Amino acid sequence: MRHFFKYLWLACMLTFVTDLVAQTTKWQAVHEVKKKETIFGISRSYGLTVQELIEANPILNTPGYELQKGAILNIPYPKTKPQTATPQPKTATAAVPSAKTTATTSSGKKLFRLGVLLPLHDINGDGKRMMEYYRGVLMACDSLKKTGVSIDVRAWNCAEDADAHQLLQSNGASDCDLIIGPLYSKQMAAVSEFSVAHDIKILIPFSINAPQLYSNRNIYQVFQNTNDLNENTIQRFMQQFKGYHPVFIDCNDTTSRKGIFTFNIRRRMETAGIEYSLTNLKSSDALFQRAFSTTQPNIVVLNTGRSQELSVAFAKINNVKMNVPEVRISMFGYPEWVSYTRQHMDNFYRYDTYIPTAFYANPASAQYTRFQQKYRSNFHADMMRTLPRFAMTGFDHTMYFVKGMMQYGKDFTGAIGMVGYTPFQTPLHFDRIANGGLQNKALLFVHYMPEHRVETVNF
């Protein structure tokens, strides 16, 4: 999974989480403070003394500190009781505890019970990313509450070495309408078995290796494996660039795996009778220039995703444009190009660049700015500088699935048009995989336009 995050795209200074550790015997739970709760009341509800709670959360002893709604506290085991190896779930929002999707509270609010089964700790990168994702989940729950939906969140710290089966035996897990997780593929078997036994929907937020998807109809998988993603991208490429002259550039990168993509797309073009050109970054300027059409728009594809070779390619393309001003050139890139905007933004705009990706949020948009400000206000920290932004991903997933399942119940499939929510970073629409679960087939082309605008082409 660490390799996956390398391609997907604070120390985790958690103002409200003082020492959330891996799945061990240290804490029995973590608790999010509700309105009007007190240190004394929280201590009593978990069978603790006030001093035990303060020792586990030193921030409570800070002069002038006031307990506020939304603060997250570590809940230790009572010193007078033996510790057990299984952490208890926590109620993580201010919502009233719920039963099933069709239930309501005494005040008439709709109820939804959400489980989160992810590594929630600050020991390594996986834990920090999932803590940020989880914060996005809580932000979505807060937004949904304003629409009359009451959400009870039960979260389990499912670290890499945790026994997912044992965690799911905790009180309340079998009542969930939806469980988000796990992160690690090796825990999928236990979670899938549990979902079948209790008829619970499972959202796999990041793992791309889940064989259970092909047999368990309760599973939703957000990200596609490399082969599926390449096939999806090739299909959309063929649709988007009809009438273009493709130019494939060999970049002499022996470490690249992009050759699989360019090989397959060339075979598809040959089958369709589409002519294309091949050239090389080491070719002379004259030979390089001959690869470009002067009568059709050109779409350029490199066989590497690295920034170094991209710089060389832009230099040679600039030379072509200088010699033949009338030539029309567009670039087609790879998901990692989104992280190269500081170096290549001007050329992205100049050459009408399209970048295929499974996620994108425009950092210049007002929506992005508002989310960033809200995150900072809620958690007194900035989001990590990663792609994707994990808090935004958690927000999108929660909004999409809770709204969809509240409307359609167990008939929710996540198909196009079912949900009245448009994710602003992670597009979602699912298709059934044979007789198994549902896989997200959404894809974006991030389009850097010559007039210095960015649009997203949604598929």
Rosetta blueprint (number, residue, H / E / L):
1 M L
2 R H
3 H H
4 F H
5 F H
6 K H
7 Y H
8 L H
9 W L
10 L L
11 A L
12 C L
13 M L
14 L L
15 T L
16 F L
17 V L
18 T L
19 D L
20 L L
21 V L
22 A L
23 Q L
24 T L
25 T L
26 K L
27 W E
28 Q E
29 A E
30 V E
31 H E
32 E E
33 V L
34 K L
35 K L
36 K L
37 E L
38 T L
39 I H
40 F H
41 G H
42 I H
43 S H
44 R H
45 S H
46 Y L
47 G L
48 L L
49 T L
50 V H
51 Q H
52 E H
53 L H
54 I H
55 E H
56 A H
57 N L
58 P H
59 I H
60 L H
61 N H
62 T L
63 P L
64 G L
65 Y L
66 E L
67 L L
68 Q L
69 K L
70 G L
71 A L
72 I E
73 L E
74 N E
75 I E
76 P E
77 Y L
78 P L
79 K L
80 T L
81 K L
82 P L
83 Q L
84 T L
85 A L
86 T L
87 P L
88 Q L
89 P L
90 K E
91 T E
92 A L
93 T L
94 A L
95 A L
96 V L
97 P L
98 S L
99 A L
100 K L
101 T L
102 T L
103 A L
104 T E
105 T L
106 S L
107 S L
108 G L
109 K L
110 K E
111 L E
112 F E
113 R E
114 L E
115 G E
116 V E
117 L E
118 L E
119 P L
120 L L
121 H L
122 D L
123 I L
124 N L
125 G H
126 D H
127 G H
128 K H
129 R H
130 M H
131 M H
132 E H
133 Y H
134 Y H
135 R H
136 G H
137 V H
138 L H
139 M H
140 A H
141 C H
142 D H
143 S H
144 L H
145 K H
146 K L
147 T L
148 G L
149 V E
150 S E
151 I E
152 D E
153 V E
154 R E
155 A E
156 W E
157 N E
158 C L
159 A L
160 E L
161 D L
162 A L
163 D L
164 A H
165 H H
166 Q H
167 L H
168 L L
169 Q L
170 S L
171 N L
172 G L
173 A H
174 S H
175 D H
176 C L
177 D L
178 L E
179 I E
180 I E
181 G L
182 P L
183 L L
184 Y L
185 S H
186 K H
187 Q H
188 M H
189 A H
190 A H
191 V H
192 S H
193 E H
194 F H
195 S H
196 V H
197 A H
198 H H
199 D L
200 I L
201 K E
202 I E
203 L E
204 I E
205 P L
206 F L
207 S L
208 I L
209 N L
210 A L
211 P H
212 Q H
213 L H
214 Y H
215 S L
216 N L
217 R L
218 N L
219 I E
220 Y E
221 Q E
222 V L
223 F L
224 Q L
225 N L
226 T H
227 N H
228 D H
229 L H
230 N H
231 E H
232 N H
233 T H
234 I H
235 Q H
236 R H
237 F H
238 M H
239 Q H
240 Q H
241 F L
242 K L
243 G L
244 Y L
245 H E
246 P E
247 V E
248 F E
249 I E
250 D E
251 C L
252 N L
253 D L
254 T L
255 T L
256 S L
257 R L
258 K L
259 G H
260 I H
261 F H
262 T H
263 F H
264 N H
265 I H
266 R H
267 R H
268 R H
269 M H
270 E H
271 T H
272 A H
273 G L
274 I L
275 E L
276 Y L
277 S E
278 L E
279 T E
280 N E
281 L L
282 K L
283 S L
284 S L
285 D H
286 A H
287 L H
288 F H
289 Q H
290 R H
291 A L
292 F L
293 S L
294 T L
295 T L
296 Q L
297 P L
298 N E
299 I E
300 V E
301 V E
302 L E
303 N L
304 T L
305 G L
306 R L
307 S H
308 Q H
309 E H
310 L H
311 S H
312 V H
313 A H
314 F H
315 A H
316 K H
317 I H
318 N H
319 N H
320 V H
321 K H
322 M H
323 N H
324 V L
325 P L
326 E L
327 V L
328 R L
329 I E
330 S E
331 M E
332 F E
333 G L
334 Y L
335 P H
336 E H
337 W H
338 V H
339 S H
340 Y H
341 T H
342 R H
343 Q H
344 H H
345 M H
346 D H
347 N H
348 F H
349 Y H
350 R H
351 Y L
352 D L
353 T E
354 Y E
355 I E
356 P E
357 T E
358 A L
359 F L
360 Y L
361 A L
362 N L
363 P L
364 A L
365 S L
366 A H
367 Q H
368 Y H
369 T H
370 R H
371 F H
372 Q H
373 Q H
374 K H
375 Y H
376 R H
377 S H
378 N H
379 F H
380 H L
381 A L
382 D L
383 M L
384 M L
385 R L
386 T L
387 L L
388 P L
389 R L
390 F H
391 A H
392 M H
393 T H
394 G H
395 F H
396 D H
397 H H
398 T H
399 M H
400 Y H
401 F H
402 V H
403 K H
404 G H
405 M H
406 M H
407 Q H
408 Y H
409 G H
410 K H
411 D H
412 F L
413 T L
414 G L
415 A L
416 I L
417 G L
418 M L
419 V L
420 G L
421 Y L
422 T L
423 P L
424 F L
425 Q L
426 T L
427 P L
428 L L
429 H L
430 F E
431 D E
432 R E
433 I L
434 A L
435 N L
436 G L
437 G L
438 L E
439 Q E
440 N E
441 K L
442 A L
443 L L
444 L E
445 F E
446 V E
447 H E
448 Y E
449 M E
450 P L
451 E L
452 H L
453 R E
454 V E
455 E E
456 T E
457 V E
458 N E
459 F L
